[in-house]
Amino acid sequence: MSTTTIDPLWQSVITFCNISTISLCMICKLPQIRAILASGSIRSISVQSVMVELLGYTIVLGYNVVQGYPLASFMEYVFLVVQDIILLLVIFRCIGTLDIVKLGLVGLYIALFYGFTQGVPHPKTLPFLMRFATPCSASSKVLQLKAIWETKNSQTVSVTTWLIAAYTCVSRIITNMLLTGDVPLLVNYFVGLVLNASIIGSALYFRMPNKTTETEEKVSSKTKTDNQSSQDKNPKQSTKPSSDDSDTTDTE
């Protein structure tokens, strides 16, 4: 749908969605980055999820560029890609694997992206890859959900980041329905919305006081069981008379 035929009311809605989405996405990943830096831990954070998410964001960004869509309708992806790269570097730094090789790979990644947007190796490369954007987006979020449920902990997961991501999906469903009607993009945003909401729900669920206590009790119980098993395997030291006791008996 052309913007010249849109009712002024809907045009105002589009403008609001564009401005709010871009503004929020400028800081979308910052709460997550801050949470990791503050805790010094990536527990319940899936590194694979961030990598796959970065790939999906890159494909959508490149696809929009190649299709010549209005910059305001996808500018948030510029910020999301940059922030995901920074988030990955922070994660690697946290686990002690950040080195010059990874920094070089970041440069190579950016160069490849630029080449694709310029039609290298073929102008249809990004439109072809767009069919994988939704699987990438879904997979990244499923991996994050899996990490939360496996650790039964969400303390390092930023709910704010995922709330912004969910809002972005809603606003982009609206703008794309009014502006482009692009089905692959609409499917991508809808699937993303459902999974973002699932991550938010899971994160809040494991932050409930009773769930936190329950998890801690399970960990404590497991530790006690392991310690008891270890003691059962070893001879009990307390049943053996000490050398001091033997000396005392001999003296008497």
DOLUM-890961 format. One record per residue: z, x, y of N, C-alpha, C in turn; residue in one letter. Coordinates in pm, whole numbers, plus 50000, padded with zeros to 5 digits. Example, Ala and Ser with C-alpha at 12.3 -4.5 7.8 and 13.67 -1.06 7.14 Angstrom:
2
507805131949431507805123049550507805132049670A507085128549775507145136749894507875129050003S
//
This chain:
252
500005008549881500005000050000500005008850124M499155006250217499085014250339500205010550433S500715020750504501805018250596501375009650714T500035008750744499565000850858499624985950830T499734982050701499764967750668501174963050632T502144971750645503524968250609504194960850723I504914950450686505684942850784506684952050855D506894950250985507834958851060509224959650997P509674948550937510984948850873511004958550755L509964957850671509884966850557509674981250601W508964982950711508774996450764510115002450806Q510974994050861512314998750899513125002650776S512964994750669513654997850543513175011250489V511865013350493511285025950444511815037650526I511835035950657512335046650745513785049950715T514605039550698516025041850666516175049150532F515425044650432515495050950300515085065650308C514005068350380513525082150393514565091050459N515075086550573516025094750649517325096750572I517865085950515519135086950443518995095550317S517895093650246517695101250122517545116150150T516695119450247516485133550280517775139850330I518495132650415519745138050471520775140650361S520935131150269521905132850161521495143850064L520185144850037519725154949943519815169149999C519955170250129520155183450189521485189450145M522435180750105523755185550064524105180949922I523145175349851523415169049721524155178149624C523705190349608524285199349508525465207449561K525705206949690526785214949748528155211549691L528495198549672529805195549611529945201549471P528855201449393528905207349259529075222549265Q528355228849357528475243349374529895246949417I530435239249510531795241849559532815240049447R532625229849363533565227249253533585238949154A532425244549126532355255949033532995268249094I532695270949221533265282549288534785281349299L535275269249324536725267249340537465268949208A536865264149099537535264848969537255277848895S536125284248929535745296348857535355293448713G535025280948686534715276748549533505267448549S532755267648438531635258348423531885249048304I533165247348270533505238148161532995224148194R532365217948098531755204648108530475204648191S530005216548232528715217648301527695223248202I526565216448186525515221048095524495229448170S524415242348136523445251248200522035246648166V521825242648040520505237747999520095225548080Q521065217048112520785205148192520245208948329S520865218748393520415222948526519015228848519V518745236848415517415242948401516325232448382M516595222848294515605212348268515425203548391V516525200848461516455192948584515605200048688E515785213148701514985220948796513505219848763L513175220748636511765219448596511215205748632L512005195248606511555181748639511365179748788G512315184548868512195183549013510965191049064Y510715202649006509575210749049508255203649020T508165197348904506945190048868506715178548965I507765170748993507625159349085507255164049225V507875174749271507555180149404506095184449411L505665192149312504285196749311503295185349300G503615175249219502745163749202502545156349334Y503635154249406503535147449536502695155449635N502855168649632502065177249722500585176049690V500235177149563498835176549520498225162849549V499015152249533498495138749556498345135649704Q498915143949789498795141949933499635130649987G500735127449919501625116849966502355121250093Y502815111450175503535114950298504745123750268P504915134350345506005143750323507365136750322L507525126850410508815119850420509165112450292A508175109550207508435101950084508905110649969S508895123949988509345132749878510015145549927F510305146350057510835158750112512165162850049M512915153049998514215156449937514065166049820E512895165749754512705174549639512665189249679Y512255191849801512295205749851513745210749847V514655202649899516065206549904516685206749764F516285197349679516845196749544516445208949462L515185213049474514725224849400515475237349446V515565239049578516275250749633517735250849588V518385239249596519805238649560520025240549410Q519095235749327519235238049183519115252849150D518225259849220518085274249200519385281349238I519945277449353521225283249397522335280049297I522355267549247523365263449150523275271849023L522065274448976521895282748858522415296848881L522115302448999522585315849031524115316249036L524725305749091526195305049095526765304248953V526125296448867526575295348728526485308848658I525345315648675525175328748612526195338748665F526495337948793527505346748851528875343748793R529155330848773530455326648720530675331648578C529605331748497529745336148358529405350948342I529115357648454528915372048452527575376748400G526535368548411525215372548360524155373648470T524585372848596523635373948706523215388548723L521905391048718521405404648736520055404248806D519465416148825518205417248899517065410348825I517145409648693516095403048615516025388248649V517175381748655517205367448687516715364848829K517055373648921516555372249058515035373749061L514525382848979513075384548969512395372348910G513045365948812512495353848752512425342448852L513395341948943513375331849049512135333749136V511865346249174510675349149254509395345449181G509335348349052508165344948971507995329848962L509095322648947509065308048938508475301949065Y508905306949180508405301849308506925304949322I506505316849280505095320649289504225311649201A504695308749081503945299948991503835285849049L504915281049107504885267749168503845267149280F503845277249365502875277549475501445277849421Y501235285449315499905286049255499445272449204G500335265249137499995251949086499625242349198F500345242949310500055233949422498725237349489T498255249549469496975253749525495815251949427Q496085245349315495025242549219494795253249115G495745262649100495625273249001496555269748884V496075269748761494725273248717493715261848729P494195249448753493275238048764493935227448852H493155220648937493725210449027494435199048954P494075196648829494665185548754495915189748674K496345202248693497485207148615498755199048643T499095197448770500325190348805500255175348773L499105168648799499015154648754499205153348602P498715163348527498925163148382500395165148347F501035174648416502445177648389503365166248431L502895157748521503745146848571504205137648458M503425136748352503835128348239505085133748169R505395146548195506595152548135507795152148230F507595147248352508685147148450509815137848407A509445126048360510475116548316511245121748194T510555127048090511315132947979512225144348024P511765152448119512595163348171513835157848241C513605147948327514715141848401515715135548305S515205128148207516085121448111516835131648026A516125141847979516745151947893517855159347964S517625162748092518635170148167519925162048180S519765149248202520945140648219521635137848085K520855136647979521435134947846522245147347807V521715159147840522425171647811523755172147886L523745167548012524985167448090525975157348033Q525485145747994526345135847929526965141447801L526145148447724526615154447599527725164547625K527545172647731528555182747765529885176147803A529815165347878531035158347919531765152447799I531025146047710531665139447596532125149447490W531455160947481531895171047385533195177647430E533285180647560534505187047612535585176847644T535175164047654536095153347694536825156947823K536035162847913536595167448040535495166848145N535865162648266534865161848374535395167448504S536415176048495537065181048615536125189548701Q535175196648640534255204948717532955197748751T532835185148710531645177248741531865170048873V530955172048968531085165549099530495151449094S531355141549104530895127649106530065125049231V530435131549341529685129849467528225133549449T527975144749381526605149249356525815138749280T526425132849179525705123049097525575109549167W526505106249254526355094049335525165095349429L525015107149490523865109449578522575108549498I522575114249378521385113749293521025099349258A522025091149229521775077049197521205069649317A521775072149435521275065749556519835069849583Y519535082449560518165087349580517175079649493T517555077349369516675069849279516415055649331C517475049149377517325035549430516395035349551V516635044449645515825044649767514375047949738S514145056849641512765060649609512035049949528R512765041949454512135030449388511615020949495I512415018849600512015009849709510805015249784I510875028049826509785033549907508485034749829T508575038249701507355039649622506735026049589N507565015849572507015002549551506264997749675M506775001249792506154996749917504985005449962L505015018249926504005027449978502905031049879L503275034749757502285040249664502065031849539T503125025549489503015018149363502725027249246G503045040149259502775050049155503695047549035D503115043148924503905039348806504685050948746V504075062848727504865074048671506095077348755P505955076848887507095079748974508165068848962L507715056248957508675045148947509465045748816L508775048748707509445050048577510445061548581V510025072648642510895084448653512185081048728N512045073948840513215070548922514125060448851Y513525050848781514335040648714515155046748600F514515055048519515235061748410516335070648466V516005077748575516995086348639518195078548689G517945066648745519025058248796519995054248684L519435049848572520275045448460521145056948408V520545068748393521285080048338522275085848439L521905085748567522855090248670524105081448669N523885068348656525015059048650525875061648526A525235065548416525975068548293526855080948311S526325091048380527105103148405528285100248496I528045092248600529135088448692530235081048615I529825071448532530805063848454531595072748358G530905082048292531575091048198532545100348269S532115105648385532975114748461534245107648507A534095095448556535265087848601536155083948483L535545080948370536295077048251537245088148206Y536745100548204537565111748158538495117048267F538425111148386539385114748490540535104748499R540475094348419541575084748416542825091748362M543995089348424545225096348384545525095748235P545345083848175545675082548033544725090547946N543445091747991542475099347913542765114247925K543155118648046543485132748066544685136647980T545715128247981546915130947902546595130847753T545755121247714545375120047574544655132447526E543735137547611542985149547576543915161647564T544845162847661545775174047659546655173547535E547075161347495547905159947377547145163947251E545865160347246545055164047130544915179247121K544695185647236544565200247238545875206647196V546995201447248548315206747214548605204947065S548265193147012548485190346871547675199546783S546425201946824545555210846747546105225046747K546615229346863547195242846874548395244346782T549275234046781550455234446695550065234746548K549045226846513548585226546374548045240046332T547255246346421546715259646391547825269846373D548845269046460549975278446451550745276346321N550945263646283551665260546160550905265646038Q549585263846041548755268645930548835283645918S548855290446033548945305046034550275309645975S551355302446008552675306145956552765303645805Q552115292845759552155289745617551425300145533D550405306145593549625316245521550385329345508K551315332245604552055344845605553435342845544N554005352845478555375351745425556335349745539P557355341645518558325339145624559235351145639K559215356745760559975368745786561465366045781Q561855353345815563275350345825563985350745690S563255349445578563885349345446564165363245395T563575373145456563775386845413564975392645484K565905399245411567045405345478566585417145560P567135418345678566775429545764567445442145716S566955453645761567515466445721568935467845769S569245461845886570595462445941571565454845852D571135443145800571985435245712572275442645583D571265449745530571435457245407572435468345424S572345475345538573255486345566574685481245576D574855469745638576185463945655576795460445520T575985454845432576445450945299576865463045218T576065473745225576385485945152577695491845200D577935491345329579135497045388580355489645339T580265476245333581375468445285581655471345137E
//
